[in-house]
Amino acid sequence: MSLKGRKVIIGLTGGIACYKVPYLVRYLVKDGAEVRVVMTEHATKFITPLTMETVSRHPVYYDMFADREYVSTQHIELAHWADLFVIAPATANVMAKMAHGICDDLLTTVICATGKPVMFAPAMNPGMWQNRVTQRNLQILKDLGYQFIGPAEGEMAEKQIGWGRMVEPLELFEAVKQFFAAGSKKKVLKGRNILVTAGPCREAIDPVRFISNRSSGKMGFAIAQAALDLGAHVTLVSGPTSLTPPAGADFTSVETTAQMHKAVADAFAKVDCLVMAAAPSDFTPRAVAKHKIKRGTTKLELTLEPTADILKDIARLKKPRQIVIGFALETEHEEEHARKKLVEKRLDMIVVNNPRNRGAAFEHDTNQVTLIRPRRKPERWPLMSKEEVARRLTDEVAVMLAGKKG
Ligand SMILES: Cc1cc2nc3c(=O)[nH]c(=O)nc-3n(C[C@H](O)[C@H](O)[C@H](O)COP(=O)(O)O)c2cc1C
């Protein structure tokens, strides 16, 4: 689906990531979108309106009291004109202002005047992002229904590493495409709370080393996106991945299996459905060395002990209205092992994937899965993209939840 005829306002605020935004505008324009650009005064210090004007092929708006015709209503006209607003990069300042209704320039006034969806792509130094006041503003904005894409983790312009980097222009473009594609889907999960886990967990050996697995998180992130597209409220709990959480999901980042266990247990009571697509560790080192273990010892033995079984523990808390879906990764007798787990852990469904099948499971963009459900024959799905698996699975969740309601 192209973006032909879609109207997007790009709002730039004063961060170094402004230099990436012309790429986003070019992708949008090339795909058929109509783009208008609004800049804060500080954004114009980082990139010229002329550049934005050239890539968007339209005059750029940045002056609240500009000496133009119909200037008195330009903020209202822009607010009505757009189908979607993308604030990229979004400074800590613009987040703070929007969280508190401050409209002291054209961009904040236009955002305040619009009833259209607004996505923020934050970009700032990790210290600014982690600052409690920024986190509080983030929560206020999320509660008000504003969407967030990123920030990502990585190296900043000033060489510091951490969370705060703006997601790449191509990812922002994909999020815009996703937004419009989702708009045309029936919201069969509206009013439902879906909890999805994704990615690997890491178990520390010493301050710099850990045990982990090859999970990329792609399957869980795709499920979270598909559930959002069907109108669900989605909580995504993920171990470390290189992926950007879908806009609109409540995202909790964890590292260890114990942290994932706690995050899932904390959120479970309120959800209608839990999909455990993460790959937590089954074992963790009994002791974590305080300092980096030095080379030189001829033999290093690690004692591992089992981690808490998240699915098993959560299944005990399950209410009749709730659905719990597990993912299983088996390398032999997969269907037999999965059915055993299904019964033991009182699950409603297990999605089995076998990494030995070509294009399936870890790190691939495709997956080949088999559904195991109580009293039903295994249902083998062909190899397909993880997005397609996610779409079909969430359609299945909608049917299962509708059955519970009756
Ligand atoms: C070189 C430079 C880079 C900056 N980068 C950022 C940034 O990435 N994120 C941010 O929140 N503020 C950043 N700032 C600070 C903002 O520009 C400042 O808070 C400004 O008031 C934001 O105004 P605006 O939100 O109206 O555009 C930067 C400032 C300078 C001088």
PDBQT file of the ligand as one rigid body, heavy atoms in Angstrom, charges set to zero:
ROOT
HETATM    1  C1  LIG A 501      24.561  21.070  19.548  1.00  0.00    +0.000 C 
HETATM    2  C2  LIG A 501      23.278  20.886  20.315  1.00  0.00    +0.000 A 
HETATM    3  C3  LIG A 501      22.630  19.691  20.233  1.00  0.00    +0.000 A 
HETATM    4  C4  LIG A 501      21.436  19.487  20.941  1.00  0.00    +0.000 A 
HETATM    5  N1  LIG A 501      20.813  18.285  20.811  1.00  0.00    +0.000 NA
HETATM    6  C5  LIG A 501      19.674  18.065  21.500  1.00  0.00    +0.000 A 
HETATM    7  C6  LIG A 501      18.999  16.826  21.378  1.00  0.00    +0.000 A 
HETATM    8  O1  LIG A 501      19.408  15.916  20.643  1.00  0.00    +0.000 OA
HETATM    9  N2  LIG A 501      17.873  16.635  22.108  1.00  0.00    +0.000 N 
HETATM   10  C7  LIG A 501      17.386  17.605  22.940  1.00  0.00    +0.000 A 
HETATM   11  O2  LIG A 501      16.363  17.338  23.608  1.00  0.00    +0.000 OA
HETATM   12  N3  LIG A 501      18.001  18.796  23.042  1.00  0.00    +0.000 NA
HETATM   13  C8  LIG A 501      19.107  19.052  22.353  1.00  0.00    +0.000 A 
HETATM   14  N4  LIG A 501      19.740  20.269  22.462  1.00  0.00    +0.000 N 
HETATM   15  C9  LIG A 501      19.128  21.301  23.310  1.00  0.00    +0.000 C 
HETATM   16  C10 LIG A 501      17.927  21.927  22.628  1.00  0.00    +0.000 C 
HETATM   17  O3  LIG A 501      18.289  22.492  21.382  1.00  0.00    +0.000 OA
HETATM   18  C11 LIG A 501      17.291  22.985  23.549  1.00  0.00    +0.000 C 
HETATM   19  O4  LIG A 501      16.741  22.345  24.693  1.00  0.00    +0.000 OA
HETATM   20  C12 LIG A 501      16.247  23.800  22.842  1.00  0.00    +0.000 C 
HETATM   21  O5  LIG A 501      15.689  24.704  23.777  1.00  0.00    +0.000 OA
HETATM   22  C13 LIG A 501      15.139  22.946  22.242  1.00  0.00    +0.000 C 
HETATM   23  O6  LIG A 501      14.209  23.792  21.620  1.00  0.00    +0.000 OA
HETATM   24  P1  LIG A 501      12.948  23.249  20.795  1.00  0.00    +0.000 P 
HETATM   25  O7  LIG A 501      12.429  22.052  21.509  1.00  0.00    +0.000 OA
HETATM   26  O8  LIG A 501      11.990  24.396  20.803  1.00  0.00    +0.000 OA
HETATM   27  O9  LIG A 501      13.432  22.979  19.407  1.00  0.00    +0.000 OA
HETATM   28  C14 LIG A 501      20.905  20.509  21.745  1.00  0.00    +0.000 A 
HETATM   29  C15 LIG A 501      21.576  21.747  21.814  1.00  0.00    +0.000 A 
HETATM   30  C16 LIG A 501      22.741  21.922  21.109  1.00  0.00    +0.000 A 
HETATM   31  C17 LIG A 501      23.436  23.262  21.205  1.00  0.00    +0.000 C 
ENDROOT
TORSDOF 0
